């Protein structure tokens, strides 16, 4: 696995045409997610058939665009909706990211309180 300097992971709520590349995906980030594609955050896009995924992020010298295609099955619509349950923020945790990739749906969970540094 690549060890890349990703700060946060954001999941796009709407399904995306997987023919899109660097420029059109970064425009989608600016206008639909209202985020800066050059921030160092990773942005995840799921294809309309839900068997493909792209992740776009900026690293100091340029964009990275990574792709994954499932040979069998799809990324769960239920899981995607549960990850993006907040209208304002589509930020997901690293454990939610791994669940999305592995196809794990957590039916009921509760996060225990943890210390969080306020910026």
N, C-alpha and C positions, 0 to 999 in steps of 0.2 A: 504494500500500500504506500502511496506517496504521502510524505509528510509535508503538507503545504500550509502556509501561514494564513489560515482562514479564521476570521474573528467570529462572525455570526452566520447562521444559515437561515435563509428565508425561502419559503415555499410559495410559488405562484398558485393562487386559488383556481384560476381558469386553465383549462387544457390548452396547449399550444401546438401549432403546426411545427413538427420537428424539422422541417426544411429551413427554419430560421437559423441564422448564425449570429456571429458576434455583434454586429451593428443593430440588427432588428431586435435581438434579445436585450441589448443594453437600452434601447429605446423603450422597450416594454417595462424594464425596471424603472426608468425615469418617470414614465407617464402613468403606468398602472399601479406599480407598487410604491411610487413616490419615494424612491430611495436613490442613492448615488451608486452607480455601478463601479465607480473607481474607489470605493470605500475600503476594499479588502474583505467585504462580506461575500458569502457565496449565495447564489440565487439558483433555485432548483425549479425546473420546468418539466411537466409531465406531458407526453404526447396525447393526441386525441384518442388514439386506440388504447392508451394507458399501458402499453407494453414497452415504451421507451421513455427515457429520462435524460435530461441534459442539465449540467450544472456549470454555471458561468461565474467566474470571479477574476478580479484584477490582482495581479501580483506586480511588484514594482516596475517591471519592464514590459508588461503587456497582459492581455487577457488569456486565461485558460478556459477551454471549453471541453468538458469531459462528457462522455455519452455512455449510456448503458441500455442494452436491449435485452429484455427477458426472452428466453427461448420458449418458455411455456408460462402461461398465466399472465396476470396483469397487476399493476399497482392498484391496490384497493381504493375504490371511491369513498367508502366508509372511513377508511384510515385517513385519506387526504382531507375529508371534511372535518374529522375530529381534530386533526392537527391545526386546521385553520378555523377554529371556532370563534376566534375574536375578529370582529369586523375591521379593527384598525391595524392589527399586527399579524403577520404570517410567519413570525420568527419561530423556529423550532429548535429543540435541544438536540444534543448529539445522540442521546438515547432514542428520541423520536426519529431522527434521521436513520439510525440503524434499523429501527423497527420498520420504517418505510421500505428500506432496501431489502430487508429479509422477509417482508410480507407478514409481519406480526401485528395482529390487531389486539390491543388491550381493551377489553370490554369495560372494565371498571377499574379505576385507579385513583389514588389520592397522593399528591406530593406532600411529604412532610416538610415542615419549616426548616430552612437552612439560612445561614448567614449570607447576605448579599450586600456587597459594597455599593453604596450610593455614589453616583458620579457627581 
